[in-house]
Amino acid sequence: MASPAAQAYPRIRDAVGSFVSDVQDHTEDAYEQLPTTTITESNTFRDRKHEYTVEQPSKIVRDTNYFKHFYFSELAESLIDDGLSFCPHRRDDIEQSLHSKRIFKLAKLTLDYAGAVAFDEDAFDTAYEDHFAPLYESTHVHRVVFPLPRVILRPDDFREGFQLSLEPLEDSVDNGEYVASLTDDLLLSKIPNFEMTAMQTYGTPGMITQPDQTQKRLGWATTLEVEFEITHRPTKHNSEHTGLDRSWTGNQALSEAAAIAKQVVTALRLWAPKEYAGLGPGYLLRDSWKTYRGISADVDRVIIPEFGQRGKSFHRDSIELPEAEQDVLREHWQRIGPYCTLEYETSNTLYRCLTRFNRMYERSTSEDQIVDAFLGFETTLIRGDPGSTLPNRAAALLRDQDDCDLDEMRPFLEGVRRIRNRIVHNDASLSEELSGDYPGPNETRAYLKEVRWYLAQIVIAYSVLLDTPSDSIQAVNQTIVDSRIDEMVEDDQKSILHTLLRTLIGR
């Protein structure tokens, strides 16, 4: 037996064809030129005039309840009566209204797929499969892409390119109402022009007033791609049909993908803390009329993830991911990734520290970044023992790291503490303080990079000592770090005694 979507298809096709014919009769005399929408091309480096228009015939049709009722209410009622409803669990009046609205939306999209006021059967078939048939399904696949500002992939051969795949740390998420399963590895790759044009046209929330009116070039190069299969579990009714709208599953995919994107970018920032790894908006891509007509990908909706890019990033140092180091990068991701989960504080003992670390990348003032960094140090090194000296505990934690000079680190972190106190209690500026006698760089950006580097080393060192992300830092501090401090004190005392003996015997 044919599926409900296949059974409903011929009746909806005939109704949409009749609707398009009426629109065609109206527009022949009323419009000399069809309405258009603006497309912003991705390649804007060479061509100043990078915007052009394409015809969008659906703008002719007013989105009114009159049209929905006049053309499609009887069809909606007959589909419901014949058992072809996609939401039989809804109240009768709402059920009929939803069907009328969805068929009307499909009719308008058929015009846009065709790019003309004419019934194109292939355009209708594609629009039907993209937008109406999924209403009868309980599982949808969604693809979300996150631009990563200032993240550059460096292939061994530029002609062949390079994609960095990362194995997911978890394959699926089950919250009871739905199951979100990743269909493939996480993928970092160069943004294709087809998708960059879509993002450039849509813009970013806060940058424009509405979609399709972008004036600025975004200038992104690399994207993180996450693809989810969302399966809905109907819990409020016993029907075989779910009435599942792609917009609902799309929202779940955006939310789950944003959590993964934060995790990946946090790991990249810990990989190269002195560089800038940005996190742009998450774009939910889906096939629609722009895709069908070969114009660009289609953006369905956007999410702004926490710790994402704020303001311009072109002046910040980019982070390069060489193809030759991809295995090392994957090992870093597998090792540090579980500690970069920032959704629930109770499940990650490094949550507060990494939250402060990430906020350093989005803060607009250097003073706020210093305060965030110091709180990051405090929530790890001094947790459970507030009377301890931060530089000494950092030295105990990092004493075995070859690239960390303890004689330089101690005075530097003591300087960070003093500057933080001056900022909080005396309203001092970082640039003014660095003109004084403090260890480390005396230029603001260079100083903040150094602070970020030390905070990253602290996080990485704790991730090695902790068995799982939910383990207690207090326990680590009270055992491993305390014992290391005792050993260092003993070593210092032995060194002093050795010096005295050498002095006494004249050597």
Buried (B, 14 or more C-beta within 10 A) or exposed (E): EEEBBEBBBEBBBEBBBBBBEEBBEEBEEEEEEBEBBBBBBBEBEEEEEBBEEBBBBBBBBEEEEEBBBBBBBEBBBEBBEEEBBBBBBBEEEEBBBBBBBBBBBBBBBBBBBBBBBBBBEEBBBBBBEBBBBBBBBBBBBBBBBBBBBBBBBEBEEEEEEBBBEBEBBBEEBEEEEBBBBBEEBBBBBBBEBBBBBBBBBBBBEEEBEEBBBBEEBBBBBBBBBBBBBBBBEBEEEEEEBBBBBBEBBBBBBBBBBBBBBBBBBBBBBBBBBBBBBBBBBBBBBBBBBBBBBEBBBBBBBBBBBBBBBEEEBEEBEBBEBBBEBBEEBBEBBEEBBBBBBBBEEEEBBBBBBBBBBBBBBBBEEBBBBBBBBBBBBBBBBBBBEEEBBBBBBBBBBBBEEEEBEBEEBBEBBBBBBEBBEBBEEEEBBBEEBBEEEBBBBBEBEEBBBBBBBBBBBBBBBBBEBBEEBEBEBEEBBBEBBBEBBEEBEEEEEEEEEEEEEEEEEEE
